[in-house]
Amino acid sequence: MSKLVLLGYAGLITYASVRPMDSAPLEPWDKVGHLAIYAIFALLARRAVPPLKKYTYLCIAIFIYSGVLETVQSQLPGRAMSEYDLLANGIGIAIGFYISKKIFNGQHI
C-alpha cells in the first residue's frame, strides 16, 4: 500500500509540474512549497522502502526526477526551469531524509 501511495504522490507532483500556469508563483512561497512537497515525498519514500540503503538511493532518484521535471518545464509554455526550485527540492528531500532517520531510526516500519 505504501508503494501505491508513493506512486500516486509522484503522479500528483508530475501533473502539478507539467500543467500550464496562468500566473507566476508568489516568491518566496513557491520555494517553501517545493521544500514541503519534496520533504513529504521523501517521508513517503521511507514508508515505501524501509531499508536505509535502498531509501538513500530512492531519495537520490527523487532528486534526479525533480531535475528532469524542471528540465521538462523549460520546454512548456508558461513554465520555466529554475535552479532555485531544484535547490528547494533538494533541501526538502534532505529534510525529509533527516526527519525519517530520527523517527524511524532502527525501526521496521
MODELLER restraints for C-alpha pairs under 7 A, 6 or more apart:
rsr = mdl.restraints
at = mdl.atoms
rsr.add(forms.Gaussian(group=physical.xy_distance, feature=features.Distance(at['CA:2:A'], at['CA:47:A']), mean=6.02, stdev=0.5))
rsr.add(forms.Gaussian(group=physical.xy_distance, feature=features.Distance(at['CA:2:A'], at['CA:48:A']), mean=4.75, stdev=0.5))
rsr.add(forms.Gaussian(group=physical.xy_distance, feature=features.Distance(at['CA:3:A'], at['CA:48:A']), mean=4.83, stdev=0.5))
rsr.add(forms.Gaussian(group=physical.xy_distance, feature=features.Distance(at['CA:6:A'], at['CA:44:A']), mean=5.83, stdev=0.5))
rsr.add(forms.Gaussian(group=physical.xy_distance, feature=features.Distance(at['CA:6:A'], at['CA:45:A']), mean=6.29, stdev=0.5))
rsr.add(forms.Gaussian(group=physical.xy_distance, feature=features.Distance(at['CA:6:A'], at['CA:48:A']), mean=6.86, stdev=0.5))
rsr.add(forms.Gaussian(group=physical.xy_distance, feature=features.Distance(at['CA:17:A'], at['CA:69:A']), mean=6.61, stdev=0.5))
rsr.add(forms.Gaussian(group=physical.xy_distance, feature=features.Distance(at['CA:18:A'], at['CA:73:A']), mean=6.30, stdev=0.5))
rsr.add(forms.Gaussian(group=physical.xy_distance, feature=features.Distance(at['CA:20:A'], at['CA:77:A']), mean=6.92, stdev=0.5))
rsr.add(forms.Gaussian(group=physical.xy_distance, feature=features.Distance(at['CA:20:A'], at['CA:78:A']), mean=6.12, stdev=0.5))
rsr.add(forms.Gaussian(group=physical.xy_distance, feature=features.Distance(at['CA:20:A'], at['CA:79:A']), mean=6.95, stdev=0.5))
rsr.add(forms.Gaussian(group=physical.xy_distance, feature=features.Distance(at['CA:21:A'], at['CA:78:A']), mean=5.69, stdev=0.5))
rsr.add(forms.Gaussian(group=physical.xy_distance, feature=features.Distance(at['CA:21:A'], at['CA:79:A']), mean=6.63, stdev=0.5))
rsr.add(forms.Gaussian(group=physical.xy_distance, feature=features.Distance(at['CA:31:A'], at['CA:85:A']), mean=6.11, stdev=0.5))
rsr.add(forms.Gaussian(group=physical.xy_distance, feature=features.Distance(at['CA:31:A'], at['CA:88:A']), mean=5.81, stdev=0.5))
rsr.add(forms.Gaussian(group=physical.xy_distance, feature=features.Distance(at['CA:34:A'], at['CA:85:A']), mean=6.59, stdev=0.5))
rsr.add(forms.Gaussian(group=physical.xy_distance, feature=features.Distance(at['CA:34:A'], at['CA:88:A']), mean=5.77, stdev=0.5))
rsr.add(forms.Gaussian(group=physical.xy_distance, feature=features.Distance(at['CA:34:A'], at['CA:89:A']), mean=5.50, stdev=0.5))
rsr.add(forms.Gaussian(group=physical.xy_distance, feature=features.Distance(at['CA:35:A'], at['CA:88:A']), mean=5.02, stdev=0.5))
rsr.add(forms.Gaussian(group=physical.xy_distance, feature=features.Distance(at['CA:35:A'], at['CA:89:A']), mean=5.29, stdev=0.5))
rsr.add(forms.Gaussian(group=physical.xy_distance, feature=features.Distance(at['CA:35:A'], at['CA:91:A']), mean=6.30, stdev=0.5))
rsr.add(forms.Gaussian(group=physical.xy_distance, feature=features.Distance(at['CA:35:A'], at['CA:92:A']), mean=4.06, stdev=0.5))
rsr.add(forms.Gaussian(group=physical.xy_distance, feature=features.Distance(at['CA:36:A'], at['CA:92:A']), mean=5.97, stdev=0.5))
rsr.add(forms.Gaussian(group=physical.xy_distance, feature=features.Distance(at['CA:38:A'], at['CA:89:A']), mean=5.54, stdev=0.5))
rsr.add(forms.Gaussian(group=physical.xy_distance, feature=features.Distance(at['CA:38:A'], at['CA:92:A']), mean=4.92, stdev=0.5))
rsr.add(forms.Gaussian(group=physical.xy_distance, feature=features.Distance(at['CA:38:A'], at['CA:93:A']), mean=5.30, stdev=0.5))
rsr.add(forms.Gaussian(group=physical.xy_distance, feature=features.Distance(at['CA:39:A'], at['CA:92:A']), mean=4.25, stdev=0.5))
rsr.add(forms.Gaussian(group=physical.xy_distance, feature=features.Distance(at['CA:39:A'], at['CA:93:A']), mean=4.80, stdev=0.5))
rsr.add(forms.Gaussian(group=physical.xy_distance, feature=features.Distance(at['CA:39:A'], at['CA:95:A']), mean=5.87, stdev=0.5))
rsr.add(forms.Gaussian(group=physical.xy_distance, feature=features.Distance(at['CA:39:A'], at['CA:96:A']), mean=4.19, stdev=0.5))
rsr.add(forms.Gaussian(group=physical.xy_distance, feature=features.Distance(at['CA:40:A'], at['CA:96:A']), mean=6.39, stdev=0.5))
rsr.add(forms.Gaussian(group=physical.xy_distance, feature=features.Distance(at['CA:42:A'], at['CA:59:A']), mean=6.28, stdev=0.5))
rsr.add(forms.Gaussian(group=physical.xy_distance, feature=features.Distance(at['CA:42:A'], at['CA:93:A']), mean=5.37, stdev=0.5))
rsr.add(forms.Gaussian(group=physical.xy_distance, feature=features.Distance(at['CA:42:A'], at['CA:96:A']), mean=5.02, stdev=0.5))
rsr.add(forms.Gaussian(group=physical.xy_distance, feature=features.Distance(at['CA:42:A'], at['CA:97:A']), mean=6.04, stdev=0.5))
rsr.add(forms.Gaussian(group=physical.xy_distance, feature=features.Distance(at['CA:43:A'], at['CA:96:A']), mean=5.30, stdev=0.5))
rsr.add(forms.Gaussian(group=physical.xy_distance, feature=features.Distance(at['CA:43:A'], at['CA:97:A']), mean=6.79, stdev=0.5))
rsr.add(forms.Gaussian(group=physical.xy_distance, feature=features.Distance(at['CA:43:A'], at['CA:100:A']), mean=6.06, stdev=0.5))
rsr.add(forms.Gaussian(group=physical.xy_distance, feature=features.Distance(at['CA:45:A'], at['CA:55:A']), mean=6.86, stdev=0.5))
rsr.add(forms.Gaussian(group=physical.xy_distance, feature=features.Distance(at['CA:46:A'], at['CA:55:A']), mean=6.01, stdev=0.5))
rsr.add(forms.Gaussian(group=physical.xy_distance, feature=features.Distance(at['CA:46:A'], at['CA:100:A']), mean=6.74, stdev=0.5))
rsr.add(forms.Gaussian(group=physical.xy_distance, feature=features.Distance(at['CA:47:A'], at['CA:109:A']), mean=6.45, stdev=0.5))
rsr.add(forms.Gaussian(group=physical.xy_distance, feature=features.Distance(at['CA:49:A'], at['CA:55:A']), mean=5.61, stdev=0.5))
rsr.add(forms.Gaussian(group=physical.xy_distance, feature=features.Distance(at['CA:50:A'], at['CA:108:A']), mean=6.82, stdev=0.5))
rsr.add(forms.Gaussian(group=physical.xy_distance, feature=features.Distance(at['CA:50:A'], at['CA:109:A']), mean=6.40, stdev=0.5))
rsr.add(forms.Gaussian(group=physical.xy_distance, feature=features.Distance(at['CA:59:A'], at['CA:93:A']), mean=6.74, stdev=0.5))
rsr.add(forms.Gaussian(group=physical.xy_distance, feature=features.Distance(at['CA:63:A'], at['CA:90:A']), mean=6.08, stdev=0.5))
rsr.add(forms.Gaussian(group=physical.xy_distance, feature=features.Distance(at['CA:66:A'], at['CA:86:A']), mean=6.74, stdev=0.5))
rsr.add(forms.Gaussian(group=physical.xy_distance, feature=features.Distance(at['CA:67:A'], at['CA:86:A']), mean=6.26, stdev=0.5))
rsr.add(forms.Gaussian(group=physical.xy_distance, feature=features.Distance(at['CA:70:A'], at['CA:81:A']), mean=5.01, stdev=0.5))
rsr.add(forms.Gaussian(group=physical.xy_distance, feature=features.Distance(at['CA:70:A'], at['CA:82:A']), mean=6.71, stdev=0.5))
rsr.add(forms.Gaussian(group=physical.xy_distance, feature=features.Distance(at['CA:71:A'], at['CA:81:A']), mean=5.90, stdev=0.5))
rsr.add(forms.Gaussian(group=physical.xy_distance, feature=features.Distance(at['CA:73:A'], at['CA:79:A']), mean=5.34, stdev=0.5))
rsr.add(forms.Gaussian(group=physical.xy_distance, feature=features.Distance(at['CA:73:A'], at['CA:80:A']), mean=5.38, stdev=0.5))
rsr.add(forms.Gaussian(group=physical.xy_distance, feature=features.Distance(at['CA:73:A'], at['CA:81:A']), mean=5.55, stdev=0.5))
rsr.add(forms.Gaussian(group=physical.xy_distance, feature=features.Distance(at['CA:74:A'], at['CA:80:A']), mean=4.60, stdev=0.5))
rsr.add(forms.Gaussian(group=physical.xy_distance, feature=features.Distance(at['CA:74:A'], at['CA:81:A']), mean=4.71, stdev=0.5))
